[in-house]
Amino acid sequence: MRITVVIPALNEAGNIGKLVAETYEHVPEATLGELIVVDDGSDDATPEEIKEMIDSGDYPGLRLIRHKSRCGQSVALRTGVTAASCPVIAQMDGDGQNDPRDIPKLLEHLAEPGTEGHALVGGWRQTRKDTGSKRFASRAANNIRDFVLRDDCPDTGCGIKVYWRDVFMRLPFFTSMHRYLPAMFQTYGQTAAYVPVNDRPRQAGQSKYSNFTRALVGLYDLIGVSWLRRRSRIPVIVESAGTAKAASNTTGGAA
């Protein structure tokens, strides 16, 4: 499967270049179709790091898309997935805590797009390299989310995932949706799997979230996602006969 790697990034100078280089080193060339870094309005050297790598010519398929101002991680992710040319997306956080060596391992459990099998495979950080307060907050959030959504996802906050692009593009978009992708894929009739992955400490920069802010936003989003799941109905197509008629040019005028 040819994949597009999408990495949202905000003020990740010192992390993003190393992560991109690692990705090209550890994801086979036959698999890596392109890598898109979406800069979400950084005011540090994040975009310059990527431009230098593009100009070097050593990273074929490396692309940079910049937002004029900060829009949030989910918006940046959607920008990258929308621009992707491959049918499979691999996403990672830009802080370097996700290990690109895990991408091939996740892909082993992902079905070919359009076939029977898992349409999303998420990472599961069984040994987190983060502060005790963040580990506790993450466990609490996962337990509350699973109690409400029943999506059986052990680590919804893990940034590394692989999934079918076409399913992602059909999902209703909302900010913070990146934390609820497994539940939303299931809502749209797909199955998900979870694989243990490596977790690494941040080497540079600062986290963009506090536990308090994430808890407030998470509660608000959880109510919304619960409503979406209850109100969504995906039909099971049992028959489709005939051939679709090609759309004709109705604008008139000479060819």
Order of alpha helices (4+ residues) and beta strands (2+ residues): beta-alpha-beta-alpha-beta-alpha-beta-alpha-beta-alpha-beta-alpha-alpha-beta-alpha
